[in-house]
């Protein structure tokens, strides 16, 4: 481990004040959209938040995997990882400048270069979409089963009311929703977008995603973001037509704690 990044563990603080955490995250709303949404009641109780200097780390334990979000100076992230954050397996969500520090403590099992894109100038796409509720959970699970784990859907996300789909031939064939949505913090990370392979190239994903965006905006949510693999040029073009622009790159994937 690089001695230049070593920081006294005493400088790491466990944060429990939502207002203090929000003030840190507001420095970069598009990048911190997920973390801001995690401050909502029912989500915040599943978070571990740490600070060291101007660095911040958040561990969210409400999914079947454990996302780890970081913001701030790399030397502070080093302190958090060395003395406070001990999860054996995490799901990375790190900007490139934090990866050298993270790799001192975790061994990636996979790495994907992702874009965080942010809605700048919404260009709606009309379509015959339906709002999806808990009564459609079985149909949604059946559709997502074909995604090979490419979504992060959890049934509690349906309670947001921001899931829309397209039906053809008597079944659900395309879907879009959110990973979370917060009216209080005005953030809406769009996701869980999937279209059955037999029904692609008809614009269904754009129609569903447009419906999600319109619903978020109507509720006053003004920071709307998406994650997309940098190699998925087809999806990027769709999102750009809807009004998204690239905000930053980050690295995503599972990683295992290195033995000390």
C-alpha positions as CSV (number, residue, x, y, z in Angstrom):
1,X,0.0,0.0,0.0
2,X,1.3,3.4,-0.9
3,X,2.6,5.2,2.2
4,X,1.7,8.5,0.7
5,X,-2.0,7.6,1.1
6,X,-1.8,6.4,4.7
7,X,-4.1,8.5,7.0
8,X,-4.6,8.0,10.7
9,X,-7.7,5.9,11.4
10,X,-8.6,8.4,14.1
11,X,-9.7,10.8,11.4
12,X,-12.5,8.5,10.2
13,X,-16.0,9.5,11.5
14,X,-19.2,7.5,11.4
15,X,-21.9,9.9,10.1
16,X,-25.5,9.6,11.3
17,X,-26.8,13.2,10.7
18,X,-28.7,13.2,7.4
19,X,-28.3,17.0,7.1
20,X,-24.6,16.7,7.3
21,X,-24.5,13.9,4.8
22,X,-26.8,15.7,2.4
23,X,-24.5,18.8,2.5
24,X,-21.6,16.6,1.4
25,X,-23.5,14.9,-1.3
26,X,-25.0,18.1,-2.7
27,X,-21.5,19.0,-4.0
28,X,-22.2,16.7,-7.0
29,X,-25.9,15.8,-7.3
30,X,-25.7,13.7,-10.5
31,X,-22.9,11.5,-9.1
32,X,-24.4,11.3,-5.7
33,X,-28.0,10.7,-6.8
34,X,-28.2,7.2,-5.5
35,X,-26.6,8.2,-2.1
36,X,-29.0,11.1,-1.8
37,X,-32.0,8.8,-2.4
38,X,-30.6,6.5,0.3
39,X,-31.2,9.2,2.9
40,X,-35.0,8.6,2.7
41,X,-36.8,6.9,5.6
42,X,-36.6,3.1,5.2
43,X,-33.4,3.4,3.2
44,X,-31.2,5.4,5.5
45,X,-31.5,2.7,8.2
46,X,-29.7,0.4,5.8
47,X,-26.7,2.7,5.2
48,X,-23.3,2.9,6.9
49,X,-21.8,6.4,6.2
50,X,-18.2,7.4,6.9
51,X,-16.2,10.6,6.5
52,X,-12.4,11.3,6.6
53,X,-11.5,14.9,5.8
54,X,-13.5,15.8,2.7
55,X,-13.9,12.2,1.7
56,X,-17.1,10.3,2.0
57,X,-18.0,6.6,1.8
58,X,-21.5,5.0,1.9
59,X,-22.3,1.3,2.2
60,X,-25.9,0.3,1.3
61,X,-27.2,-3.0,2.7
62,X,-30.7,-3.1,1.3
63,X,-30.1,-5.2,-1.8
64,X,-28.8,-8.7,-2.5
65,X,-25.4,-7.1,-3.2
66,X,-23.7,-4.3,-1.3
67,X,-23.0,-1.1,-3.2
68,X,-20.1,1.0,-2.0
69,X,-20.1,4.7,-3.1
70,X,-17.2,7.2,-2.6
71,X,-16.8,10.9,-3.0
72,X,-13.8,13.2,-2.2
73,X,-10.1,13.0,-1.7
74,X,-8.4,9.6,-2.3
75,X,-6.4,9.7,0.9
76,X,-9.6,10.0,2.9
77,X,-11.1,7.0,1.0
78,X,-7.9,5.1,2.0
79,X,-8.5,5.9,5.7
80,X,-12.2,4.7,5.5
81,X,-11.2,1.5,3.8
82,X,-8.4,0.7,6.2
83,X,-10.2,1.3,9.5
84,X,-13.9,1.4,9.1
85,X,-15.3,-0.3,6.0
86,X,-14.8,-4.1,6.3
87,X,-17.5,-5.7,4.0
88,X,-16.1,-9.0,2.6
89,X,-17.8,-8.4,-0.8
90,X,-18.9,-5.1,-2.3
91,X,-20.3,-3.8,-5.6
92,X,-18.0,-1.1,-6.7
93,X,-19.2,2.3,-7.8
94,X,-16.0,4.3,-8.0
95,X,-14.7,7.2,-10.1
96,X,-11.4,6.4,-11.8
97,X,-9.4,8.5,-9.3
98,X,-10.5,6.3,-6.4
99,X,-9.7,2.9,-8.1
100,X,-6.0,2.8,-7.1
101,X,-6.9,3.1,-3.5
102,X,-9.8,0.7,-3.7
103,X,-7.6,-1.9,-5.4
104,X,-5.3,-1.9,-2.3
105,X,-8.2,-3.4,-0.3
106,X,-10.4,-5.2,-2.8
107,X,-9.8,-7.6,-5.7
108,X,-12.3,-7.1,-8.5
109,X,-14.1,-10.1,-9.8
110,X,-15.3,-8.1,-12.8
111,X,-14.9,-4.5,-13.9
112,X,-17.1,-2.5,-16.2
113,X,-16.5,1.1,-17.4
114,X,-19.8,2.8,-17.0
115,X,-21.1,6.3,-17.8
116,X,-23.3,8.2,-15.4
117,X,-25.5,10.2,-17.6
118,X,-27.8,13.0,-16.5
119,X,-31.0,14.4,-18.0
120,X,-30.4,17.9,-19.4
121,X,-33.1,18.6,-22.0
122,X,-35.9,16.1,-22.0
123,X,-37.2,15.1,-25.4
124,X,-40.3,12.9,-24.8
125,X,-41.0,9.8,-26.8
126,X,-44.7,8.9,-27.0
127,X,-45.9,5.3,-26.9
128,X,-48.7,3.0,-25.7
129,X,-47.3,2.3,-22.2
130,X,-48.9,1.1,-19.1
131,X,-48.1,1.9,-15.5
132,X,-47.0,-1.2,-13.6
133,X,-47.9,-2.0,-10.0
134,X,-47.5,-4.9,-7.6
135,X,-50.2,-6.8,-9.4
136,X,-47.8,-7.2,-12.3
137,X,-44.9,-8.5,-10.2
138,X,-45.1,-12.0,-11.6
139,X,-45.0,-10.8,-15.2
140,X,-42.1,-8.5,-14.4
141,X,-40.1,-11.2,-12.8
142,X,-40.7,-13.4,-15.8
143,X,-39.4,-10.7,-18.2
144,X,-36.4,-9.9,-16.0
145,X,-35.5,-13.6,-15.8
146,X,-34.2,-13.3,-19.4
147,X,-31.8,-10.4,-18.5
148,X,-29.0,-12.6,-17.2
149,X,-28.7,-10.5,-14.0
150,X,-28.4,-7.3,-16.0
151,X,-30.9,-5.5,-13.8
152,X,-31.0,-4.6,-10.1
153,X,-34.7,-5.0,-9.6
154,X,-36.2,-5.5,-6.1
155,X,-39.9,-5.7,-5.5
156,X,-39.9,-2.8,-3.0
157,X,-38.9,-0.5,-5.9
158,X,-42.4,-0.9,-7.3
159,X,-43.8,1.1,-4.4
160,X,-42.3,4.2,-6.0
161,X,-45.0,4.1,-8.7
162,X,-42.4,4.8,-11.4
163,X,-42.5,1.5,-13.4
164,X,-43.9,1.4,-16.9
165,X,-44.1,-1.3,-19.6
166,X,-45.2,-2.2,-23.1
167,X,-47.5,-5.2,-23.7
168,X,-47.6,-7.1,-26.9
169,X,-49.2,-10.4,-27.8
170,X,-50.8,-10.6,-24.4
171,X,-47.6,-10.3,-22.4
172,X,-45.2,-7.8,-20.9
173,X,-42.3,-7.4,-23.4
174,X,-40.5,-4.1,-22.3
175,X,-40.1,-2.4,-19.0
176,X,-38.4,0.6,-17.4
177,X,-38.4,1.9,-13.8
178,X,-36.2,3.3,-11.2
179,X,-33.6,1.9,-8.7
180,X,-35.0,4.4,-6.2
181,X,-36.8,7.8,-6.2
182,X,-36.9,10.5,-3.6
183,X,-39.3,13.4,-3.8
184,X,-37.6,14.8,-0.6
185,X,-34.2,15.0,-2.2
186,X,-35.5,15.3,-5.8
187,X,-33.4,12.5,-7.3
188,X,-34.5,9.7,-9.6
189,X,-32.0,7.1,-10.8
190,X,-33.7,5.5,-13.7
191,X,-33.0,1.8,-14.3
192,X,-34.2,-1.8,-14.5
193,X,-34.7,-1.2,-18.3
194,X,-35.1,-4.4,-20.3
195,X,-36.8,-5.5,-23.5
196,X,-37.4,-9.1,-24.5
197,X,-35.0,-9.9,-27.4
198,X,-37.9,-10.8,-29.7
199,X,-39.4,-7.3,-29.4
200,X,-36.3,-5.1,-29.7
201,X,-35.8,-2.4,-32.4
202,X,-39.3,-1.1,-32.0
203,X,-38.5,1.8,-29.7
204,X,-40.2,0.2,-26.7
205,X,-37.3,0.9,-24.3
206,X,-37.3,4.6,-25.2
207,X,-41.1,4.8,-24.7
208,X,-41.0,3.1,-21.3
209,X,-38.0,5.3,-20.2
210,X,-39.7,8.4,-21.4
211,X,-42.8,7.6,-19.4
212,X,-40.7,7.1,-16.3
213,X,-38.9,10.5,-16.8
214,X,-42.2,12.3,-17.3
215,X,-43.7,10.8,-14.1
216,X,-40.5,11.8,-12.1
217,X,-40.6,15.3,-13.5
218,X,-44.3,15.8,-12.7
219,X,-43.5,15.0,-9.1
220,X,-40.7,17.7,-8.9
221,X,-37.8,15.4,-9.2
222,X,-35.2,17.3,-11.2
223,X,-32.0,15.2,-10.9
224,X,-32.6,12.2,-13.2
225,X,-29.7,10.0,-14.0
226,X,-28.9,6.7,-15.7
227,X,-26.0,4.3,-15.7
228,X,-25.0,2.8,-19.0
229,X,-22.0,0.6,-20.1
230,X,-19.7,2.7,-22.3
231,X,-19.7,-0.1,-24.9
232,X,-23.5,-0.1,-25.2
233,X,-23.6,2.4,-28.0
234,X,-27.2,1.5,-29.0
235,X,-28.5,2.3,-25.6
236,X,-26.4,5.5,-25.4
237,X,-27.9,6.8,-28.6
238,X,-31.4,6.1,-27.2
239,X,-30.7,7.9,-24.0
240,X,-29.1,10.9,-25.8
241,X,-32.2,11.3,-27.9
242,X,-34.2,11.5,-24.7
243,X,-32.0,14.3,-23.5
244,X,-29.3,12.7,-21.4
245,X,-25.7,13.8,-21.5
246,X,-22.6,12.2,-20.0
247,X,-21.7,13.4,-16.6
248,X,-18.8,11.1,-15.7
249,X,-17.2,7.7,-16.0
250,X,-17.0,5.2,-13.1
251,X,-16.1,1.6,-12.5
252,X,-18.7,-1.0,-11.6
253,X,-18.5,-4.6,-10.6
254,X,-18.2,-7.1,-7.7
255,X,-15.0,-7.1,-5.6
256,X,-13.7,-9.2,-2.7
257,X,-11.8,-8.0,0.3
258,X,-8.1,-8.8,0.1
259,X,-6.7,-10.8,2.9
260,X,-4.4,-8.8,5.3
